[in-house]
Amino acid sequence: MNQLLRARPRTFRALSYPNFRLLWLGLVVSAVGTWMQVVAQSLLVLRLTGGSAFALGLVSLAQALSFFLFAVVGGTIADRVDKRRLLLVTQSLAALLALLLGILTSTGLVQVWMIVVLAFCSGAVVSFDQPTRAALVPLLVPPEDLMNAISLQPAVNGAAVVGPAFGGIVINLIGIAGDFYLNALSFIAVLVAVYLLRVPVEAHAKSTEQRGLYTSAVAALQAITQDPVLPWVISGYGLLLFLGPSPAFMLPIFGTQILHLDPFQLGLLFTAAGIGTIVGALGIASLGDVQRKGMLMLAALLVWTGGLAIFAVSRTMGLSLAGLGLYGMAQNGVAATTITLLQTRVPPQMRGRVMSLNTLLIMGVRPLGDFPAGALTTTLGAQPVVLLSALLVGAYALYLTAARPAVREA
């Protein structure tokens, strides 16, 4: 099996390592359930509130606040404990939260404030889960295949190709609660994969870090700020995540209020972004250990701007799908290059803490941006807000390209 995988194009090289392959496959299965819940939860909030964009932003804000409270702590803990055991705990808790939301929905007891609370709790769990998972990947593949492995990680979200569409079908057949129950079941795949992992012995060794959690986290942040490239790369990625409305916020609003889609068609919008994610992931993975990762990141930022702008002005299903495909493809490119630079430009013993910053960006900054976006959408409308977001990110990408040669050459 290993020889067969090694003989394949370098796009899938990281999958030739059994431990990484096992984890990756488990995450793919779980991601299908996660995307089903993304669609279902957004529709549930809109139904409970009569289509309130502000309520969707409030749910995102609750999750963002949780990440800001716990992400750095989660990364610090990930550097100090057995990563495999910590993942077993976090994945189990995530499954229980999905199950609880399903029970509340199917019994008719669910209210918006409950979804807000569960979003906060989910954010706390992910604050420990994602840095741990990210810090584990470099232990499963050799350094020369790290970017390939990182590029394939967002391809897990290729489950967005089938997850949202399948979620829409399930909603039409048995109701929103069905998506939550199936998401809870999907975590079993990751739990089995993590249980079967055979991580190198040195990976289980506890950190000798003697400093407190706060001091330890500050040390990792200092390592980032003293680097000539990372602050600018992170700021570009962070601006994209803050100003670019998340699919969970943006697509239900466009789908129901502008394009007038049913749940299945709404799932297709998520699917288009998922297809773009897969194309972007495979494209970046095929490049191998590309030398000028910073320039690749800047190009992806500009493509992302174009894709989101196309989606913002579209009033047809076909053009919206095309824009979302570019959007998903480019966002994967920005994410993969940023994460690779983070992983390779800091000391190995700081990876958990540094990757907690990535968690904070993806899971904290993005939903935090959804809150003002929701407020502005209420007054200005969804299309102007999304178009302005795209143009601002594009302007910053042009600034970095013109004024920051260290980023271009990274």
N, C-alpha and C positions, 0 to 999 in steps of 0.2 A: 504493500500500500504506500509506504513512504517513498519507495523508488518511483512509483507511478506519479505521485504528486510532485516529486523533485524534477521529473522529466517534463512537467507542464511548463507553459510560459511563466516568466517571473511574476506575472500578475498575482498568482496564487502561491508564491513561494513560501510565505509564512505558514500556510496550511499544511506544509509537509512536516511540521513539528507537532507531534501527537497532543501535547498538552494544550498548545494554543488552539489547535483544531477542535479539540473537545470543548473548550470554553466558548469558542466562536460559534459552534453549532448550537450550543445551549442558549446563547444569547439571541441567536436568530429566532429560535422558536418563541422565546419569551417576548421578543420585540413585536411579534405579531399581536400578541395579547395586549401589549402596552399601547400600540397604535389603535387597536379596537377601543380601548378605554378612552384614549384622547378624543376620538370622535364622539363617543357616547356621553362623556362627561360634559363636553361643550354643548351638545344638543340638550342635555338635561338641564343645564343652567339656563339656556335660552328659553326652554319650555316653562321652567318654574318662574321666570321673571318676565315673560312676555317679550322676549327678544332684547334684553338689556345688554349692550356692549359694556356698560359700566360694571355689571355683575361679573362678566367674564374677566374683566381686568382685575376685579377684587379678588377672585380666586387665584389669579396669577400673582397678585401682590402678596397674598398669604404665603404662597409657596416660596416666593423670592425672599421674604423676610426670614423664613426658616433657613434658607441657604446662607444668608448673611450671618445668622447666628451660629450655625453649626459646621459650615463647610471647612473652615480652617482647622477647627478642632478635629473634624473627621479625617482630614489629611494628616494631621500630626499623629493621631492614633494609628492610622494606617502604616506609618513609618516605624511603629513601636511593637506591633502585635503580629501574630500569625495571620497573614492576609487571607488565606483560604478559610480559616474558621470565622473570621469577621464577615466574609461574604456569605457564608451559610446563615449567619444571624440576620444580616440585612435583607437578603432575598426572602427569607421566611417572613419577616415583618412586612415586607412589601406585599406578599401574597395575602396576608391577613387583612391588610388595609383594603385591598381590592375586594376581598370577600365581604367585608363589612359594608362597603358601599353598595355592593350588589344586594345584600340583605335589606338595607335601608330603602333601596329603590323598589325592590319587588314587593315589600310590605306597605309601600305608600307612605312611609314615615319620613322620607328624605326631605330636607329643607336646604335652602341655599347656605345657611350658616354651617350646617353639617358638612357640606362639600368644602367650604372654606377651611374648616378645622382639619378635615382629612387631607386637604392639599398641604396644609402646614406640616402635618405629621409625615406625609409622604416625602416632603422636602427634607425633613430631618433624617429620614432613612437614607435617601439618596446622597445626602451630604457625607455619609460614611461609606456608602457603597461605591460610588463612582471613583473617588480618589484611590480607593483600595484596588479596584479592578484595573485602573490605569497604571498604578504602580506595579501590579503583578505582571503585566504584559512583557516588560523588558526582561523578566526572569524566565519567560517561556520561549523566547526566540533570541538568537545571537544579535549583536549590535548591527551587523551589516544588513539584517532583514527587519530592523525595527520600524523603519518608515513604511515598509510593505505591510507589516502587521497593523500599524496604526491606521494606514489607509484603508485596510479591510475592516477595521472596527466600525466606522460609520456605515459600511455596507450592511452591517447588522440592521440598520434602519431601512435597508432595502425591503425589510418586512413591511414598510409603509406602502409597498406596491400592492400587497394583498391584505394587510391588516385593516386599513380603513374601509376598503371595498367590502371585505368580509364582515367587518363591523356593521356597515350599512345594511347588508343583507340580514344579519342576525337581528338588528333593530326592527326591520320590517316584518320579520317572521315571529319573533318571540318577545320583542321589547328591549329597552335600553339595559335593563338589569342583566340580560344574557351576556352582554359584552363584558360586564364587570366580573361575572362568574368565570367566563372563559379566560380572562386575563389572570385571575387568581390561579387557575389550573396551569397556565403556561409557565409559571415560575418553577414548576416541578422540573422542567428541563434544565434550568440553570442549577438548581439544587443538586440534581444528579451529576451534572458535569463537574461542578466544583468539588463534590464529594470524591469523585474519581480522579481528580487532578493529582499528579505526582510532581510536586514542585521541588526544585533543587534544595538540598539540605540547608544551604546557606541562607535561602530565602525565609526559612523558619526562625532564624536566629533573631532574637529580640534586639532592638536598637540599644546601643550603649549611651544614647543621648540622655544626659542627666539634667538638662535644663527643663524649666517648667513649660507647659503647653504654649503659653503666650510668647515667652522668650524664644522658644524653638520655632514658632511660626514666623516671628519677626526676622529671625536669621534667614529663613527661606525667602522671605520677601526682599530682604537686602540683597541676596544673591541675584535676584531678578533685576532689581533696579540698578545694580552696578554693571549689568551687561549692556553693551552698546546697542543691541538689537532688540532684545525681548520687550522692553517697555513699549516700543513703537509697534511691534507685531501684536502685542496683547491689546494695545489701545485700538488698533484697527479692527481686530476681531471683536473686542468689547463693544465698539460703536455699532458694528453690524448687528450684534445681538440685542443691544439696547434699542436702537432705532428701528430695526427690522421687526415688525410684529410677528409673533410666533404663529405657526400654522394653526395651533389650537385656538388662537384668538381670531386670526385673520380669516381663515377659510370658512368657518361657519357663518360669519357675518356676510362675506361676499356671496357665499352659496345661497343663503336664505333670503337676503335683502336685495341683492343686485342681480344675480344670475337666476334666482328662483328655482333652486334644485331640490330634488327629493333626497332622503338620506343616502341612497345608493350612489347617486350622482355626486353628492358631497364627498363621499368616500373616494370617488375617482379623482377629485382635486388633490386629496392627500396622496393618492397613488401616483399622480403625475410628479409631485415633488419627490416621492420615493424612488421613482424610476430615474429621475435626475441624480439622486443620491447614489444609486448603484453605478450609473455611468461615470459619475465623478470619482467614486471610490476605485473603480476598476482602472480608470485612466491614470489616477495618481499612483496606484499600485504598480501599474505597468512601467512607470518611469523609473522605478527602483530608487536607489539612493541618489536622487538628483542633487546636484551641487548648489544651485542657486534657488534655494527653497523660498527665500524672501521675495524674489521676483515672481515666482509662481504664485505666492500668496497675494501679491498686489494685482496680478492679472485676474485671479479668481474674484477678488473684490469688485473689479470693474464689470466682469461678466454677471456677477450677482446683482449689481446695480441695474444692468440692462434687463435681466430677467424679472426682477421685482417691478420695475417701471412698466414693462409690457403687461404684467398681470394687473397692475393698478388701473391702467386705462382701458383694459379689455371689458367688453360687454357680451362676449361670445364664449361658449364653452371651449371651442378649439383653440383660440388665442390664449385663453387663460391656462389651458393645459400646457401649451408651449412655453409660456412665461414661467410657469412653476417648474417645468423640467429644467430650464436654465438655472433657475433659482436654487433648486436642490443640488444640481451638479456643482455649481460654483461654491455654494456654502460648504460642501464636503471638502473642496479643495482648500478653502481658507482654514477649515478646522484641522485637516490632516497636517498641513504645513506648520500651523501654529503649535499643535501638540508635539510634533516631531522636534521642532526647535526647542520647546520647553524641556522635553525629555533628554535631549542631547547636550544642552548648554548649561545644565546645573549638575551638581554632584549627585551620584546615585542615591546616597543616603537621604537626600531631600526630595526624592521624587513624589512621595505621597503628599507632602505639604505643597509642593509646587503644583501638582495635579489637582489639589483642592481648589486652587485658583481657577483652573479650567472648569471645574464643577461650578464654581461661583459664577463664572461668566455664562456658561450654558444654561444652568438651572436657576441662577439667581438674577443676573443682570437682564436676561431676556424677559422673564415674567415681570420683573420690575418695570421694564419699558412698556409692557402691555397695559399697565395701569394708566399712565398719562395718555397712551394711545387710545384707550377706551374712552377717556374723558373727552379728548379732542374729536374722536369719531362721533360722539354724541352731538357735538355742535357743528363740526365742519363736514362730516360725512367720511365714509371709509376710504373712498378713492383718493381724495386730496391728501389725506394723512399718510397713506401708504406710498404715494408718489413722492411726497416730500421726504419721507424716510430714505427712499432709494437715492434721491439726488444728494442728500447730505452725506451719505456713506461714500458715494462716488466721488464727491468733492474731496473728502479726506484721503481716499485712495490716491487721487491725483497729487495731492500735497506730499504724501509719503514718497511717491515715485519720483517727484521732482526735487524734494528737499532733503531726503534721508538716504544717501548713498549706501550707508551701512546695511540698511534693510534690503536694498536691491542686491547686494553682494552676499548676503547671508546664506 
